[in-house]
């Protein structure tokens, strides 16, 4: 379960920012205008998970300074895992080597080195540290994705972090990575110690994010609205509904609780018998039917689809942390209100950590205000403030 986020000099943030998800019951809400950094934080969380979930790295706000993004996940009552990425300008490094095992020489980034790390931590004591060097694909390797090269470290076990803080974690990592006898394996491996640990943990977290190059909006002059394009449009729409299809093909309720999903979906949509949407699998064509018709999927309101996505993810049996990027797109304010209630019930009964981004003030209620973070942009940099701190300042 996600407990904290620490970041500094990351993408659109020029200074340190921190998020605490331990003191209040969720859901936690990121609210702010477009371009204020909400999606950048979700991007950073993804960078803290297995490398396979990422096809690129995140640039620092200031390329001449160290940049980091890290998450603290609770493993059990005593043990935490700190995972994240560290970007080091080459002029900040004391001793470097490249994946070929020789003294440092500029790589594809020319001036920046990227590392991914996972630290097992228990009661101020570091149990184990794993680090991977991230090699970016060149233009000719654009389909290859990020390559991970295992970093062999000196003995880092048993080190004590006097205070669990971002600066102390970064100091520990910089100290480790500056050892003169550090070595980086030449061959790329997807199964490094770091990746195996992150891979296991990544199954307990799920997130949604928009494919910004694919949008549902059409216009009157599009050739796609012609009748002969209908079947092709359905196939494209069906491919985009991967969450629903995965849910419908889940055999023996192995991954999702379908009775729970049904209750949550009905709670959010509050549909009458005359106006409802039933999603089923077209066994013969391997497609999705809505009310026993495939083309109805093309006319299903976006708010209904979003409600279905949310209810499916909340019914997941192994998800401890759920991140939802703008789940209210196309939703009526009453849908938003009921969705918030459904999420709160899930948080209270199952203990799931739910974090969402939005532009919608309908999420701001007396019961959710203390869990909100307000994002804003000033010039070319973004800042964040916990809404509860605004209240404290005004009270003082």
C-alpha positions as CSV (number, residue, x, y, z in Angstrom):
1,X,0.0,0.0,0.0
2,X,1.3,3.4,-1.0
3,X,2.2,5.5,2.1
4,X,4.3,8.4,0.9
5,X,5.7,10.2,-2.2
6,X,8.8,12.3,-2.2
7,X,10.1,14.1,-5.3
8,X,12.5,16.9,-6.2
9,X,13.5,18.6,-9.5
10,X,11.2,16.2,-11.3
11,X,9.7,17.1,-14.7
12,X,7.6,20.2,-13.9
13,X,8.5,20.5,-10.2
14,X,11.6,22.7,-9.4
15,X,11.7,22.0,-5.7
16,X,10.9,19.3,-3.1
17,X,7.3,18.1,-2.8
18,X,5.9,15.4,-0.5
19,X,2.6,13.6,-0.1
20,X,1.5,11.8,3.1
21,X,-1.2,9.2,2.6
22,X,-1.1,7.8,6.2
23,X,-3.0,10.2,8.4
24,X,-6.4,10.3,6.7
25,X,-8.9,7.9,5.2
26,X,-9.1,8.0,1.4
27,X,-9.8,8.6,-1.3
28,X,-7.0,11.0,-1.9
29,X,-7.7,13.6,-4.5
30,X,-5.3,15.6,-6.8
31,X,-7.1,18.6,-8.2
32,X,-5.8,21.4,-10.4
33,X,-5.9,22.9,-13.8
34,X,-4.5,21.4,-17.0
35,X,-0.7,21.3,-16.9
36,X,-0.4,21.8,-13.2
37,X,1.6,18.5,-12.6
38,X,-1.1,16.0,-11.6
39,X,-0.2,13.6,-14.4
40,X,3.5,14.1,-13.8
41,X,3.1,12.6,-10.3
42,X,1.2,9.6,-11.7
43,X,4.1,9.3,-14.2
44,X,6.5,9.3,-11.3
45,X,4.7,6.5,-9.5
46,X,4.8,4.4,-12.6
47,X,8.6,5.0,-12.7
48,X,8.8,3.4,-9.2
49,X,7.4,0.1,-10.5
50,X,8.9,-2.5,-12.8
51,X,10.7,-1.2,-15.8
52,X,8.4,-3.0,-18.2
53,X,5.7,-0.5,-17.4
54,X,7.8,2.3,-18.8
55,X,9.0,3.1,-22.3
56,X,10.9,6.2,-21.4
57,X,12.4,8.1,-18.4
58,X,11.4,11.4,-16.9
59,X,13.6,14.4,-17.4
60,X,14.6,16.6,-14.5
61,X,13.4,20.2,-14.3
62,X,17.0,21.4,-14.0
63,X,19.3,19.0,-15.8
64,X,22.3,20.3,-13.8
65,X,21.0,19.0,-10.5
66,X,20.1,15.6,-9.0
67,X,16.5,14.6,-9.6
68,X,14.5,11.9,-7.8
69,X,11.1,10.5,-7.4
70,X,10.4,7.8,-4.8
71,X,7.5,6.0,-3.2
72,X,7.2,4.3,0.2
73,X,5.0,1.2,0.1
74,X,4.0,-0.7,3.2
75,X,4.8,-4.4,3.0
76,X,3.6,-5.4,6.5
77,X,3.3,-3.7,9.9
78,X,7.0,-3.5,10.3
79,X,8.6,-3.5,6.9
80,X,8.4,-0.9,4.1
81,X,9.8,-0.8,0.6
82,X,11.2,2.4,-0.9
83,X,11.4,2.4,-4.6
84,X,12.1,5.1,-7.2
85,X,14.3,6.6,-9.8
86,X,17.4,8.7,-9.4
87,X,18.8,10.9,-12.1
88,X,22.4,12.1,-11.6
89,X,24.2,14.6,-13.9
90,X,27.6,13.3,-14.8
91,X,29.3,16.3,-13.2
92,X,27.8,15.3,-9.9
93,X,29.3,11.8,-9.9
94,X,32.6,11.1,-8.1
95,X,33.3,7.7,-9.7
96,X,31.4,6.2,-12.6
97,X,31.5,3.2,-14.8
98,X,29.5,2.4,-17.9
99,X,27.7,-0.9,-18.7
100,X,30.8,-2.1,-20.5
101,X,32.7,-2.1,-17.3
102,X,35.2,0.6,-18.1
103,X,35.6,4.1,-16.6
104,X,32.7,6.4,-17.2
105,X,32.2,7.8,-20.7
106,X,29.1,9.8,-21.9
107,X,26.2,7.5,-22.9
108,X,23.2,8.3,-25.1
109,X,21.9,10.9,-22.6
110,X,25.3,12.6,-22.8
111,X,25.0,14.3,-19.5
112,X,22.5,12.3,-17.3
113,X,22.6,8.9,-15.7
114,X,19.4,7.2,-14.7
115,X,19.1,4.6,-11.9
116,X,16.1,2.7,-10.5
117,X,16.3,1.4,-7.0
118,X,14.4,-0.7,-4.4
119,X,15.3,-0.5,-0.7
120,X,13.8,-2.9,1.9
121,X,13.6,-1.0,5.2
122,X,12.5,-2.0,8.7
123,X,12.5,0.2,11.7
124,X,15.1,2.7,10.5
125,X,17.4,-0.2,9.4
126,X,18.2,-0.9,5.7
127,X,17.8,-4.6,5.1
128,X,18.8,-4.6,1.4
129,X,19.4,-2.2,-1.5
130,X,19.0,-3.1,-5.1
131,X,19.9,-0.8,-8.0
132,X,19.7,-1.0,-11.8
133,X,21.3,1.3,-14.3
134,X,18.7,2.3,-16.9
135,X,20.0,2.4,-20.5
136,X,17.8,4.3,-22.9
137,X,17.1,3.0,-26.4
138,X,18.8,4.8,-29.2
139,X,16.8,5.9,-32.3
140,X,17.6,2.6,-34.0
141,X,16.4,0.7,-30.9
142,X,13.2,2.7,-30.4
143,X,11.1,-0.5,-30.1
144,X,13.4,-2.1,-27.6
145,X,12.3,-0.2,-24.5
146,X,14.4,0.6,-21.5
147,X,17.2,-1.8,-20.7
148,X,18.1,-2.6,-17.1
149,X,21.7,-3.4,-16.1
150,X,22.2,-4.7,-12.6
151,X,24.5,-2.6,-10.4
152,X,26.8,-4.6,-8.1
153,X,27.1,-2.8,-4.8
154,X,29.3,-2.9,-1.8
155,X,27.8,-4.3,1.4
156,X,24.9,-1.9,2.1
157,X,22.9,-4.1,4.5
158,X,22.6,-3.0,8.1
159,X,22.9,0.7,7.4
160,X,20.7,2.9,9.6
161,X,18.7,5.8,8.4
162,X,18.4,8.1,11.4
163,X,15.3,9.6,10.0
164,X,13.3,8.2,7.1
165,X,13.5,11.2,4.8
166,X,14.1,11.8,1.1
167,X,17.4,13.6,1.8
168,X,18.7,10.7,3.8
169,X,17.7,8.1,1.2
170,X,19.3,10.1,-1.6
171,X,22.5,10.6,0.5
172,X,22.6,6.8,1.1
173,X,22.2,6.1,-2.6
174,X,24.7,8.7,-3.7
175,X,27.2,7.3,-1.2
176,X,26.7,3.8,-2.5
177,X,26.9,4.8,-6.2
178,X,30.1,6.7,-5.6
179,X,32.1,3.7,-4.4
180,X,35.2,3.2,-6.5
181,X,34.6,-0.5,-7.0
182,X,31.0,-0.2,-8.2
183,X,30.4,-2.3,-11.3
184,X,27.5,-2.5,-13.8
185,X,26.8,-5.7,-15.6
186,X,27.4,-5.4,-19.3
187,X,24.5,-7.5,-20.5
188,X,20.9,-6.3,-20.2
189,X,18.7,-8.4,-17.9
190,X,15.0,-8.0,-17.3
191,X,15.2,-10.3,-14.2
192,X,17.7,-8.3,-12.1
193,X,17.3,-8.5,-8.3
194,X,15.7,-5.0,-8.4
195,X,13.2,-5.9,-11.2
196,X,12.2,-9.2,-9.6
197,X,11.3,-7.3,-6.4
198,X,9.5,-4.5,-8.2
199,X,7.7,-7.0,-10.5
200,X,6.2,-8.9,-7.5
201,X,5.1,-5.6,-5.9
202,X,3.7,-4.2,-9.1
203,X,0.9,-6.8,-9.2
204,X,-0.6,-5.2,-6.1
205,X,-1.0,-1.8,-7.7
206,X,-3.1,-0.8,-10.7
207,X,-3.5,2.5,-12.4
208,X,-5.3,4.0,-15.3
209,X,-4.0,6.7,-17.7
210,X,-5.3,8.2,-21.0
211,X,-3.9,7.3,-24.3
212,X,-3.8,10.9,-25.4
213,X,-3.3,10.1,-29.1
214,X,-6.6,8.2,-29.1
215,X,-9.7,10.3,-28.4
216,X,-13.5,9.5,-28.5
217,X,-14.4,12.9,-30.0
218,X,-15.5,12.9,-33.7
219,X,-16.7,15.7,-35.9
220,X,-19.3,16.1,-38.6
221,X,-16.8,16.1,-41.5
222,X,-15.2,12.8,-40.5
223,X,-15.4,9.9,-43.1
224,X,-15.7,7.5,-40.1
225,X,-19.3,8.4,-39.4
226,X,-20.4,6.7,-42.7
227,X,-22.4,3.5,-42.4
228,X,-19.8,1.3,-44.1
229,X,-17.3,2.3,-41.3
230,X,-19.6,1.1,-38.5
231,X,-18.1,-2.4,-38.1
232,X,-14.6,-1.0,-38.2
233,X,-15.5,1.6,-35.6
234,X,-16.8,-1.1,-33.3
235,X,-13.6,-3.1,-33.5
236,X,-11.6,0.0,-32.6
237,X,-13.9,0.8,-29.7
238,X,-13.8,-2.8,-28.5
239,X,-10.0,-2.8,-28.5
240,X,-10.0,0.3,-26.3
241,X,-12.2,-1.4,-23.7
242,X,-9.4,-3.7,-22.6
243,X,-10.3,-3.4,-18.9
244,X,-13.9,-4.5,-19.5
245,X,-12.8,-7.4,-21.7
246,X,-10.2,-8.6,-19.2
247,X,-12.9,-8.5,-16.5
248,X,-15.4,-10.5,-18.7
249,X,-12.8,-13.1,-19.6
250,X,-11.7,-13.6,-16.0
251,X,-12.3,-17.3,-15.4
252,X,-13.7,-18.5,-12.1
253,X,-13.5,-15.0,-10.6
254,X,-9.8,-15.5,-10.2
255,X,-8.8,-11.8,-10.4
256,X,-12.1,-10.0,-9.8
257,X,-15.1,-10.3,-7.5
258,X,-17.9,-10.0,-10.0
259,X,-20.7,-9.8,-7.4
260,X,-18.9,-6.9,-5.8
261,X,-18.4,-5.2,-9.2
262,X,-22.1,-5.5,-10.0
263,X,-23.0,-3.9,-6.7
264,X,-20.5,-1.0,-7.1
265,X,-21.6,-0.4,-10.8
266,X,-25.2,-0.3,-9.8
267,X,-24.5,2.0,-6.9
268,X,-22.6,4.5,-9.1
269,X,-25.0,4.5,-12.1
270,X,-28.3,3.9,-10.1
271,X,-29.8,2.5,-13.3
272,X,-33.5,1.6,-13.7
273,X,-34.6,-1.5,-15.5
274,X,-35.6,0.6,-18.5
275,X,-32.2,2.4,-18.7
276,X,-29.3,0.1,-17.9
277,X,-26.1,-1.2,-19.5
278,X,-25.2,-4.9,-19.2
279,X,-21.8,-5.8,-20.6
280,X,-21.3,-9.4,-21.7
281,X,-18.9,-11.3,-23.9
282,X,-19.8,-12.2,-27.4
283,X,-18.5,-15.8,-27.3
284,X,-18.8,-16.3,-31.1
285,X,-17.0,-13.2,-32.2
286,X,-14.7,-12.7,-29.1
287,X,-16.1,-9.1,-28.7
288,X,-18.1,-7.1,-26.2
289,X,-21.9,-6.9,-26.2
290,X,-23.9,-4.1,-24.5
291,X,-27.4,-5.1,-23.8
292,X,-26.9,-8.1,-26.2
293,X,-25.9,-5.9,-29.1
294,X,-22.3,-5.1,-30.2
295,X,-22.9,-1.8,-31.9
296,X,-24.4,-0.4,-28.7
297,X,-20.9,-0.1,-27.4
298,X,-20.4,2.8,-29.9
299,X,-23.3,4.7,-28.2
300,X,-22.5,3.9,-24.6
301,X,-21.9,7.2,-22.7
302,X,-18.4,7.9,-21.6
303,X,-19.6,8.3,-18.0
304,X,-21.1,4.8,-18.1
305,X,-17.8,3.4,-19.3
306,X,-15.8,5.2,-16.6
307,X,-18.2,3.9,-14.0
308,X,-17.6,0.4,-15.3
309,X,-13.8,0.8,-15.2
310,X,-13.9,2.1,-11.6
311,X,-16.2,-0.7,-10.4
312,X,-14.0,-3.3,-12.0
313,X,-10.8,-2.0,-10.5
314,X,-12.4,-1.7,-7.0
315,X,-13.5,-5.3,-7.3
316,X,-9.9,-6.5,-7.9
317,X,-8.9,-9.1,-5.4
318,X,-5.1,-8.3,-5.2
319,X,-5.0,-4.5,-5.7
320,X,-3.8,-2.7,-2.6
321,X,-3.3,0.6,-4.3
322,X,-5.5,2.0,-7.1
323,X,-4.6,5.1,-9.1
324,X,-7.4,6.6,-11.2
325,X,-6.6,9.4,-13.7
326,X,-9.7,11.6,-14.2
327,X,-12.2,8.8,-13.6
328,X,-15.0,11.4,-13.8
329,X,-14.7,12.2,-17.5
330,X,-18.2,12.4,-18.9
331,X,-19.9,11.8,-15.5
332,X,-22.9,13.7,-14.2
333,X,-22.2,15.3,-10.7
334,X,-24.6,12.7,-9.2
335,X,-22.4,9.9,-10.6
336,X,-19.3,11.6,-9.1
337,X,-21.0,11.8,-5.7
338,X,-22.0,8.1,-5.7
339,X,-18.6,7.1,-7.0
340,X,-16.9,8.9,-4.2
341,X,-19.2,7.1,-1.7
342,X,-18.4,3.7,-3.3
343,X,-14.6,4.4,-3.1
344,X,-14.9,5.5,0.6
345,X,-16.8,2.3,1.4
346,X,-14.1,0.2,-0.3
347,X,-11.3,2.1,1.6
348,X,-13.0,1.6,4.9
349,X,-13.9,-2.1,4.5
350,X,-10.9,-3.4,2.6
351,X,-8.3,-0.8,3.4
352,X,-7.4,-0.2,-0.2
353,X,-5.5,3.0,-1.0
354,X,-7.2,5.0,-3.7
355,X,-5.7,8.1,-5.3
356,X,-7.3,10.0,-8.2
357,X,-6.8,13.1,-10.3
358,X,-9.6,15.5,-11.4
359,X,-10.6,19.0,-12.5
360,X,-14.0,18.5,-11.0
361,X,-15.0,20.4,-7.8
362,X,-17.8,17.9,-7.3
363,X,-15.2,15.8,-5.5
364,X,-14.7,18.5,-2.9
365,X,-17.0,17.7,0.0
366,X,-16.6,18.1,3.8
367,X,-15.5,14.5,4.1
368,X,-12.9,14.6,1.3
369,X,-11.3,18.1,1.7
370,X,-8.7,16.9,4.2
371,X,-7.5,14.4,1.6
372,X,-7.1,16.8,-1.3
373,X,-3.9,18.2,-2.8
374,X,-4.2,21.4,-4.8
375,X,-1.9,21.7,-7.9
376,X,-1.0,25.0,-9.5
377,X,1.4,26.3,-12.1
378,X,3.5,29.5,-11.6
379,X,5.4,30.4,-14.8
380,X,7.1,27.2,-15.9
381,X,7.1,25.4,-12.6
382,X,4.4,23.6,-10.6
383,X,3.7,23.5,-6.9
384,X,1.5,21.4,-4.6
385,X,-0.2,22.1,-1.3
386,X,-2.3,19.9,1.0
387,X,-5.7,21.5,1.4
388,X,-5.7,20.6,5.1
389,X,-2.6,22.8,5.5
390,X,-4.5,25.7,3.9
391,X,-7.1,25.4,6.5
392,X,-4.6,25.3,9.3
393,X,-2.8,28.4,8.0
394,X,-6.1,30.3,7.8
395,X,-7.1,29.2,11.3
396,X,-3.8,30.4,12.7
